[in-house]
Amino acid sequence: MRIGVVVLAGGALALAVPASHAGAGQATSAPAASVSAPSVVPPALQILEQKMEQLQVRTERFSTRSQGTIEITNESNGKPAGPTRHVSLSGSESGVVSLSPSVSEVSISSSVGRTKEIAIGSTVYVHSPTARKLARLDGGRPWVRSRGATDTILPFHGSSEELSLGGSGPYAGLINILATAVGEVVQAGPVVVDGQQATEFEATVDPLELVRGLTQEDVAHFKRRPPSYHLAVYLTESGVPVRVVTNVKTPSGDNALSSTSTTDVLALEVPVAIEPPPASRTISEARFNELAAKYGKALGVEERTVSSSGSSR
């Protein structure tokens, strides 16, 4: 990953920092807080945020649509080597999530194909284009099973990997992002979203304030090439964020990014009945990595990083 690339997953804003940077050098003792004047928040937003914190959400059906590009330039000895490639970030995601019990089922569509993910407690099953290619070498088992700490969460629910700025409730992550607003938060007026009356609020935000473990080097990089984040939030009278639109841009040049992501809350408190794939159709992540290491190059796939201790079968 490269510094400055923002990943919009499940609607959440996250910053991709290279592994060689994260935790390297002298880490900052505090988030990369902006030096801008405190934001001006409309009273109506303050009231709706309080209602959002008090929501009791157990299940949710959602969808996310993303569109954008990133410029990739290969370098040799610090100089461009070859033409700049424009890589599409366009895709879509739809799913249903339950917080108790902790289960989810998400379908993801991108330029590389369709992926389905099922999470049940601490076990995650992934059915991806790469796994389908390798399945022919392992008795037709296209589901990769891994175990460990998982985030079966609602979009904008928040994460233990983020700093908290006081947000709580089922959409604590969204409240935290709004708390990083720079300048005035604009109340754009009443609108109708998916048939529901809502109030639109727009703000320039700085989600870098929520990133843990930024080094002095990371902070210096962002000051030289500051990315811009624009957020539009549509809240119902009860405080439900029926739509959140995020627009992210980085300065032109190497790895320039432009992306827009729209997340809709389609329904709350929906029935959720999710079953794991048949055991005969799954392999462990360790076994998947063995196959990828041995045959991946010939099949045009890359080895997946092992993040769990699943045993090989």
N, C-alpha and C positions, 0 to 999 in steps of 0.2 A: 504493500500500500504506500501511497504517497501523501505527504503532508498537504492539507488543503482540500482533499477529496472528502466530500460530505456524503455519507450514506444515509438514505432515507428508507428505513426498514420499518414496515408496519406503521408508517407515518411519523416515526420518531427521527429527530435530528441527531446525528452522531458524527463525530469527526474521526477520520482515518489517519492515525499517526503511525509512521513506520515502526516496526518492532525494534529496530536499531536505535530509535530515538526515545521511545517510551521507557522511562525509567533510567535513561542514560544521562550522564552529565549531572549538573546540579539541578535537582528538581525544585520546582517552586513550592513554597509553603502555603500558597493560596491559589485559587483559580486565577486565570488571566483576566482579571476584572478590567472593565473599560474605565476610562477616566472621564467619560462624558457626564453631563449633568444628569441628575436623577430624572427618570421618566415621569411624564404627566399622565395619570391614569384616570379615565372618565369614571365618575361615580357609578354609572350603570355597570361597567365592567367589574368594579369591586364587588357589587352586590351579586352579580352572576357568578363570580369566582367563589364566593362564599357558598352559593347554592351548589356549585360544582363539587366542592369539597364534601358536601353532605350527601351526595348521591350514593345510593346503595345499588351497585352494579355487580351482578353475579355472572351474567353472560352477555356477550355482544357479537353481532354479526357486522363485519366491516369490509370495505374495499378501498384499495389505494391504486391510483394511476400516476405513473411517473413518466416524464418526458424530458430529455436533455442530452447533452453531449459532453465529452471531455477530450481535450487535445492531448495526445501522447507523443512525445518526442524522445527518441532514443539518443543517448549521449555517449561519446567516447572521449575520454580525457577532458571532460567538461565542455565539449563542443557538440552541437547537433550532428547526428550521424544518420542520414536518411531523411525521407520526408515525414512531415507531421501527420499522424493518423487521427481521425475523428471517430471516436468510439461512442456508439449509442448507449445511453443509459435508460432508454425507454422500456417500459414494462408495466405489468399490472399484478396486483395481489388481492386475493379475496379469501376470507376465512371466517371461522367462528371460534370464539374463545370462551372458556369457562374458568373462573377463578377457583371455584370450590364445587366439585373436585377440579384439580388442575389438569385440564385437557384442552387441546386445540387441534384444529385441522385447517391448514392453509395451502392454497394453490397459488403458485407463482409462475408468471409467464414473462419471458425475456427473449432477447435475440438468440440465446443459445438453446431455447426450448422451454418445456414446461417442467416444473418441479412441484412435487407434493410433499408436505411435511405434516406428520402426525406426532403430537407430543402427549404422552400420558404420564403424569407425574414427572419423574426424573429420566424417563426413557423417551428418546426421540427417534422416529423412523423417517428416512428421507428416500424418496423415489425421484431420482434426477436423471437427466440425459446421460451423464457419465456412468451412473450406476447401471443404467439399462445396457450400455455398451459392454460393461464388464460382466453383466449377468450371464451372458452366453458362455462364459468360461467357468461358471460356478453353478451349473444346474438350473439356470433361469431364476436366480434369486435377486430381484432388482431393488429390494428395500434394504438400506443400510441402517443398522441399529447401533445407537450409542447411548451411553449413560453418563450421568454427572449432573452438576447444577444446571438447571434450565430456567429460562424466563418465559413461562407460559403466561403472557400478560396481554392486557388490552393495549391497543395503540395509544401512545402518550401516557401510559400508566406510570412511567418512570423506571429507573433501573438502579440497582445497588452500585453500578459503576459510575453513576453520575453524582455530582454534588447536589445537595438540596438547598433551595433558597426559600424554604418554608412551605412548599406545596404538599398537600395531603389529599387523601381520597383516591378514587379510582383513576383520576386524570391528574395526578400530582406532577407528572412530567410536563404536561402542558402548562400548568400553573407556574412551574419553575422557569420554563422558557419565556413566558410572558413577563416574568419578574426581571429578565435581562433586557427588557425593552430600552432602547436608546432614544431619548427625546420624547415626543408626544405619541401616545397611543390614540389613534383616530377612531371615533365612532362613526362608521360610514352610513349607518341607517338600517332600517328594517328591510329584510329580504325574505324570499321563500326558497328553502332548500329541501329538495326531495319531498315537496308537499307540506313542509313544516315552516311555520313562522319563526324567524330567527333575527338576531341583531348581529351585524358584521362589525368587527374591530380589526384595524390594520396597524401593524407596528414593524419597525426595524428592530431586530433582536440580535443578541450576541450569545449564542449557545456555547461559545468557547468558555464562558464563565462556568459552565457545568462540567467541563472535562477535568477528570482527575489526573494528576501526575504529569502535567506539562512541564518540560524542562525549560531552562532559561533560553536554550537554543530554539525550542519550539516557539516560545513567546516572541523572540526576536524575529523569527521567520514571519509570523503572522502580522507583526507590526510593519514589516517591509512590504508584504503583499496581503493586506487585509481582505478577507472574503466578506461579502455582504449577504445578509439573510433578511428576507422580508416574510412576514407572517400575516395571514388573514384567517381570522377565527370567526366562526358562525355559531352563536350560542342561542339555544331556545330559552324561553322564559323560565324553565326549570333548571337551566344551567348545563344542559347536554350539548357537547361540542359536535353538532351534526356534520360539520365540515371544517377541515383545517387545510389550508393551502400554504405550502412553503416554497419559496423561491430562493435559490442559492446561486451566487455567481462569485467567481474568483477572477482576479485581474488577468488580462490577456497575456499570453506567453506560454511557457512550458506548463503543461498539465492544467490549462485553463478549463474551468468547469462552469456549465450553465445548466440548471436543472429545476424543474417545477414538479411538485408532488401534491396530489390532492387525495386526502383521506376522508371518507364518508362513514359515519356511524349509521348503518342501515336499519338496525333494530336492537333493542335491549330486552333482556330477560326472555330470550328465545330458548326453546328446548335444544339440548345438546346431547347427542348420543354418538360417541366416537369409539370405534373398536380398533385395536391394533391389527396390522396385516397378519395373515397366517404365518406361523413360525417357519413353515416350509418355504416361505417366500422371502425370508430375511437372512442377512449375514451380519456379522459384527463389523464394527468400524476397523478393527485390527485386520480382519480377513480382507476387507475391501482394500486397505492400504497395501497389503501383500500383493494382491492382484494388480493394483495400479502400478506398484513399483516394478513388477515383473513384465506386465504386458501393456502398460499405459502408453508408452511411446509409440508402439506399433498401432494402437487404436486411436491415438491422438487425444489421450486424456492425461491429466496430471494427477499425481499422488495427492491425496487429501491429508492434511495435517491431523495426526492423532491427537484428540483432545480428551479422550476418556480411556479408561482402563479395560474396556471390553475385551473378552478373551476370544481368540480365534476359534472358528468352527470348521 
